[in-house]
Amino acid sequence: METEDLVFRAIAHPARRAMLTILAASDRSVKELTSEFSMSQPAVSQHLKELKEAHLVSSDRVGVEQRYRLTPKPLRYILEWSAQYRTLIDPAGHSWSLVEVPADERAGASRRGRSDGG
């Protein structure tokens, strides 16, 4: 499987995305990561294995434990893929155009915005 596909597969699971967020802040051991989740140590290790296969994390042995850290370079695949949707976001970089506003809220906003008193 291509590295790009492995990255998308790895980030597809919410627990792995959460692990990336934690590892972005600091290196962690499996034991430390396990304490952050309501899952077993083997489950955390399996998620780390998938992240490692996608090259999103790497590890080093420090004493008796493996310390995992984020390897952000593969995240470029996500950024490159998402760039094609940039036109859906306004020039100021806001994503308001992606949020659907219910019709009754749009109507209320247009009535409140009138200067003629209504």
FENFEN-V443200 format. One line per field, one symbol per residue. ss: DSSP state (a for helix, b for strand, c for the rest). phi: phi as a letter, one per 20 degrees, with the letter a starting at -180 (. if undefined). psi: psi as a letter, one per 20 degrees, with the letter a starting at -180 (. if undefined). Layout:
ss = ???
phi = ???
psi = ???
This chain:
ss = ccaaaaaaaaaccaaaaaaaaaaaaccbbaaaaaaaccccaaaaaaaaaaaaacccbbbbbbccbbbbbbcaaaaaaaaaaaaaaaaacccccccaaaccccaaaaaaaaaacccccc
phi = .fggffffffefefffffffffffeafbegfffgfecebffffffffffffffemeccbcecmededdbfdfgfffffffffgfdgfedfgfnedgfeeeeggfffffffffefeeno
psi = qqgghhghggihphhhghghgghhgqqqrgggghiiqmrrghgghgghghhghjkhqrqqpociqppqqpnigiihhggggihijhiiprhijqkhiipppqghhgghhhghiqijj.
